[in-house]
Amino acid sequence: MAGYAADKKACMARLKRAEGQVRGLQRMVEEDAYCLDVLTQVSAITKALQAVALKLMDDHLGHCVAAEAVEGRGAIEVKVREATEAIAQLVHA
């Protein structure tokens, strides 16, 4: 089970909202909207997706990594490394 399973509905709602923002952004470009207005929308979409990513990371740490630590299956190092790599991707994106 995914760590975000309990928050799946909220996660999907956020992603659908971001999807709508992207469609709006496409319309803005199609209609030759002012550059800074387009950039403002890009920034808003980026922040919305970052919020989803942070929530997913929080759920991953709280569920997947914590489960490994509690159950002591010996894979905690792998889960921590995976989380670290995911954080690095978010930071360097």
Helices and strands as residue ranges (DSSP letters): G 5-7, H 8-30, H 35-59, I 60-65, H 66-71, H 76-91
